[in-house]
Amino acid sequence: MQAIKNLLSPLASSNSNPIQDTLVGSVIQPAWGRSREFDITTRSVSRHGLTQKTTGDLEDENEEEEESAEFSQGGGRKRKVAIVPSMDTTHTIYYRGHWLRITRTKRFQDYGSCAELKISVVARNNDILKRLVLEAKREYEKDAEHRVHIFMADTTYQCWRWNGARQKRPMSSIVLEPGVKDMILADCKDFLSSEDWYAERGIPFRRGYLLHGVPGSGKTSLIHSLAGELGLDIYVVSLSSKGMSDNTLTTLMGNVPSRCILLLEDLDAAFTRGISRDETSTGAPTGSSSTTTTSSSKSKKEEDSDGSTLSLSGLLNSLDGVAAAEGRLLFATTNHIERLDPALSRPGRMDVWVNFKHATKWQAQGIFKCFFPARSSATPTAGAPAESSAAAGPAGADATVSAANIAVSKRKRAAHAIPLLSEDEISELAKRFADAIPENELSVAALQGYLLRNKTRPRECVDEVAAWIVSEREMRAKLKKEKEEREAKEKKEAEDKARKEKEEADAKEKEEKAAAAKEKADKKEARVKGKRAALRDAAKTPAAAAPTSESDASTSGESASDDAAEEATAASAVAAAPASESTSTSESENTSGADADTEESVTSEEEADKADKPCEPASEPAADAPAPVKEKWVAVKAQPAADTPSG
Ligand SMILES: Nc1ncnc2c1ncn2[C@@H]1O[C@H](COP(=O)(O)OP(=O)(O)OP(=O)(O)O)[C@@H](O)[C@H]1O
């Protein structure tokens, strides 16, 4: 039994393989229709993005020849339901005299629609399998002639994922300043044919193009168009995508085929999210010297919240390190060239720089002609559909523009009813249109948007262009104003927030201070009370000798109206009966002026009392008092005797 899995595996190295798709979807498509288990599409979308009406009945389902999209008489497209083998089921189909057993399994259970196809056959050799694959490959190539295949970097599985095929865009539909397109195209062609030249000189066989400039000026369009012209597939990497790391990028770059376009889109975007060359790099141009440029040591990586750990040195290494593919054309686009590190854009990495600006009058004229092709001399009547004018480009700077644009109208039947005007009239209208367009103010994409809205009204389009420009300016001014207002509002909100936070912090600090002061006061009060109690106890114990002044002192201490007096009392008491002396003493020492005054006055009273009634030391000191010392007791009398409970 021969199995095709091995044959397919080199082709199936990318997750989703266009050849495999062709095999399933086209080469052996009719057989699936006869299978008992199959999947069908619920909606058929054509290349042109229109949902197609499904036609046909069970009888003509088997007719292979009608598989390709055809136009029905009414102008609508006829397309059969696409039938593919269902997953995880083995199908047996008959193909060119052999029974093939086909199993389609999902490659990653929890991811996407990538499938693996295993085909086996009982035969003497594997010729039938080879033939099947070759047939699929030819079909694929036939289709690829008109399409550009796009592969996207998949950071999860570190591989390239087929993202579909786009219709080729003719180079002539890209309107750039004279000579720019030709220069790039010639450079690419020259490079692709100079492999030996590079090898002989030991120069890495790679070439880089940096397309920079304003948005909507045709950078991406030009790359797609070049890919079509050169017959190359495009491999797209977004450096700012989630999970992008040095390793992933290196792996991806190593798996790029030798002849392809590698596209790094919005190169500057990677910098705004923290890609860094070294730990101090901000990503902005630093004017670093070439020595730092070639530094290959792994810089400290910044790990973003999305797990991306791409460093600039990692990017540089992947672009031109040993693992980097030979023969690839690197295209990088950016709207902010000033944000790029010079290391990234130096020759050898980016050999050709092209600046894309807003539309010039020349471009305005070219794009107008692109939209409104002139009537060929062979076309008898104006007003007929534009289908036959492909060969008749308008006179002007880019005569091939309209011709090639209409080459797009190989899909003629779907073309819009564009009134065909004479060459002279189109030229005149194009000139008027260009005259009205201000130089270097509007993007080509904006012009395209306006022309698209008027694609069937060439004359009105020119008549109304001045009004459109006015409205466009107004809209831009409005947007600018709104942006400024939004920014001012955001700034004000940020300031308000900061002020509020500061106020809150101040209030909190104040509160904390007040709380601390209160706590301190409470502590002090508690201490005073404690000492007073101690003093009272001490005074009570030698009852006989206890002078009335002690009770006076207690009584006065209970009077909350005079804390200072209490404290002074306590201080005096402490001086006499040393319970926790040091603290009390220091408190006493640290008392404010008011306290000091009070103390002083009390002291005078004390002295007066002392003169009257000298106090004797207590026979039993307070329980918490340290070793008794020889002390001099002082009678305290802080309040008038009238307050004392006992005289
Ligand atoms: N020079 C041009 N010639 C023809 N079409 C253009 C040109 N510039 C822009 N366009 C049209 O404008 C649209 C946007 O163009 P494109 O995406 O190529 O611009 P870009 O420079 O890559 O923009 P961005 O920097 O925002 O990615 C496309 O539909 C394209 O057809």
The ligand as a Tripos MOL2 file, in Angstrom:
@<TRIPOS>MOLECULE
LIG
   31    33     1     0     0
SMALL
NO_CHARGES

@<TRIPOS>ATOM
      1 N1         -0.0500   55.6030   -5.5960 N.pl3     1 LIG1
      2 C1         -1.1960   54.9200   -5.6350 C.ar      1 LIG1
      3 N2         -1.6300   54.4060   -6.7840 N.ar      1 LIG1
      4 C2         -2.7850   53.7330   -6.8390 C.ar      1 LIG1
      5 N3         -3.5640   53.4970   -5.7800 N.ar      1 LIG1
      6 C3         -3.1790   53.9800   -4.6140 C.ar      1 LIG1
      7 C4         -1.9710   54.7040   -4.4720 C.ar      1 LIG1
      8 N4         -1.8400   55.0640   -3.2020 N.ar      1 LIG1
      9 C5         -2.8850   54.5820   -2.5500 C.ar      1 LIG1
     10 N5         -3.6930   53.9230   -3.4000 N.ar      1 LIG1
     11 C6         -4.9500   53.2750   -3.0360 C.3       1 LIG1
     12 O1         -5.2370   53.6240   -1.6950 O.3       1 LIG1
     13 C7         -5.5180   52.5090   -0.9170 C.3       1 LIG1
     14 C8         -4.5330   52.4180    0.2320 C.3       1 LIG1
     15 O2         -3.2540   52.1960   -0.2950 O.3       1 LIG1
     16 P1         -2.1060   51.4270    0.4640 P.3       1 LIG1
     17 O3         -2.6800   50.5260    1.4840 O.co2     1 LIG1
     18 O4         -1.2250   50.8280   -0.5540 O.co2     1 LIG1
     19 O5         -1.4190   52.6260    1.1890 O.3       1 LIG1
     20 P2         -0.2310   52.5720    2.2120 P.3       1 LIG1
     21 O6          0.7150   53.6290    1.8250 O.co2     1 LIG1
     22 O7          0.2990   51.2000    2.3180 O.co2     1 LIG1
     23 O8         -1.0000   52.9840    3.5340 O.3       1 LIG1
     24 P3         -0.5790   52.6750    5.0280 P.3       1 LIG1
     25 O9          0.7250   53.3410    5.2640 O.co2     1 LIG1
     26 O10        -1.6810   53.2810    5.8080 O.co2     1 LIG1
     27 O11        -0.5050   51.1920    5.1480 O.co2     1 LIG1
     28 C9         -5.4560   51.3050   -1.8180 C.3       1 LIG1
     29 O12        -6.7640   50.8880   -2.0920 O.3       1 LIG1
     30 C10        -4.7990   51.7840   -3.0890 C.3       1 LIG1
     31 O13        -5.4610   51.2700   -4.1900 O.3       1 LIG1
@<TRIPOS>BOND
     1     1     2 1
     2     2     3 ar
     3     2     7 ar
     4     3     4 ar
     5     4     5 ar
     6     5     6 ar
     7     6     7 ar
     8     6    10 ar
     9     7     8 ar
    10     8     9 ar
    11     9    10 ar
    12    10    11 1
    13    11    12 1
    14    11    30 1
    15    12    13 1
    16    13    14 1
    17    13    28 1
    18    14    15 1
    19    15    16 1
    20    16    17 2
    21    16    18 1
    22    16    19 1
    23    19    20 1
    24    20    21 2
    25    20    22 1
    26    20    23 1
    27    23    24 1
    28    24    25 2
    29    24    26 1
    30    24    27 1
    31    28    29 1
    32    28    30 1
    33    30    31 1
@<TRIPOS>SUBSTRUCTURE
     1 LIG1         1 GROUP 0 **** ****
